Amino acid sequence: MPLEASSLLSACFEDFGYAKSGYTNLTGIDYSPSAIQLSEKVREKERMSDIKLKVEDFLAPSDELSGFEICIDKGTFDAISLNPDNALGKRKQYVRSLCSVLKPEGFFLITSCNWTKEELLNEFREGFEILEELPTPKFCFGGRIGNSVTALVFQRKKVRPSILDKLD
Ligand SMILES: C[S@@+](CC[C@H](N)C(=O)[O-])C[C@H]1O[C@@H](n2cnc3c(N)ncnc32)[C@H](O)[C@@H]1O
C-alpha cells in the first residue's frame, strides 16, 4: 500500500508503530476520552503531530469517519466481543461500521487474542475476503501447535450496499 493511504487505527494508544513505518495519513480513534488523551501524550513524545486523534465510538461512527483505504484493529473487536450486553449484536454492528468506514476493496488488518483464524473468517465472511494470515508466535500444548494471537488481512468485497441489511 502507498504510504499516503488513508488509514484508520481503532483504539490507537499503543499502535504508533504504523506511523513509524512511514504511513503519513493516519487517524486514530477510541471511544474512551482518557485513551485519546494518552494517545495525545504518546503523539507528542514521538513527535508525530500529523496523526489525527478523535474520540469516536466505532459502533456509531460519525460521517467524518469514511473513505479509508485501510482499517487496523488490535484489540478493539476483542473488547467489543467481551461486552456482556448483546455481544452478538455489537459484533454485527462492528462489521456494519467497518463496511461504512472503508472504501470498497479497502483493507482490514485485525489482530486478536480471543478469536481463532476460523472464527474470524466466519465473523467477517459476509463483506470481506481473506488475503493473508500474518505470522504470530506459536505454542505447543498437549502435542498440538496453536497461536496465542491471530493476525489476518482482509479485503472488503466490492458489493452492493444491501450487504449491510443482510447483516441484521
Ligand atoms: C485491548 S485495548 C487495545 C488498545 C490498543 N489497540 C493496543 O493494542 O494497545 C481495546 C481498546 O478498545 C477500545 N474500545 C472498545 N470499544 C470501543 C468502541 N466501541 N469504539 C472505540 N473504541 C473502543 C477501548 O477503549 C480500548 O482502548
The ligand as an ORCA input file, in Angstrom:
! r2SCAN-3c Opt
* xyz 0 1
  C      -7.390     -4.104     24.253
  S      -7.405     -2.336     24.060
  C      -6.347     -2.190     22.650
  C      -5.692     -0.851     22.546
  C      -4.562     -0.722     21.509
  N      -5.007     -1.032     20.173
  C      -3.402     -1.597     21.894
  O      -3.075     -2.529     21.176
  O      -2.816     -1.347     22.928
  C      -9.049     -2.129     23.431
  C      -9.435     -0.698     23.212
  O     -10.673     -0.684     22.513
  C     -11.376      0.471     22.906
  N     -12.776      0.287     22.520
  C     -13.651     -0.649     22.968
  N     -14.843     -0.500     22.389
  C     -14.737      0.545     21.526
  C     -15.639      1.183     20.644
  N     -16.919      0.774     20.526
  N     -15.201      2.221     19.899
  C     -13.916      2.660     20.021
  N     -13.003      2.100     20.859
  C     -13.414      1.047     21.609
  C     -11.117      0.551     24.407
  O     -11.352      1.836     24.943
  C      -9.640      0.151     24.473
  O      -8.793      1.279     24.413
*
